[in-house]
Amino acid sequence: MYQSVQSKEISVEWVKEINKFVELPDITIILDIDPKIALARKDKDYLEKFEDTSFLDKVRNLYIKRAKQEGYFIISSDDIIEIVQEKIQKIIIDFLKK
């Protein structure tokens, strides 16, 4: 999906098509983060050319839209790692209990 934001020649439909024979995972969790927080966490010397908030907002919106369409879990990773880890563990434990 990320690629479809980088190029007008790559669509979400094309990405889905080339992946149509890939077995689906049992569970998908999207770790969502505000691009401003994500960039603040990175060493400025190692930023990639696509890492600016406007581009990352587009990518984020695409992933959230797709997650909602597909019923993926979405976890905010704006929090500290321990809180994010607890949320992931809860989803996995609940899934395994089914």
Order of alpha helices (4+ residues) and beta strands (2+ residues): alpha-alpha-beta-alpha-alpha-beta-alpha
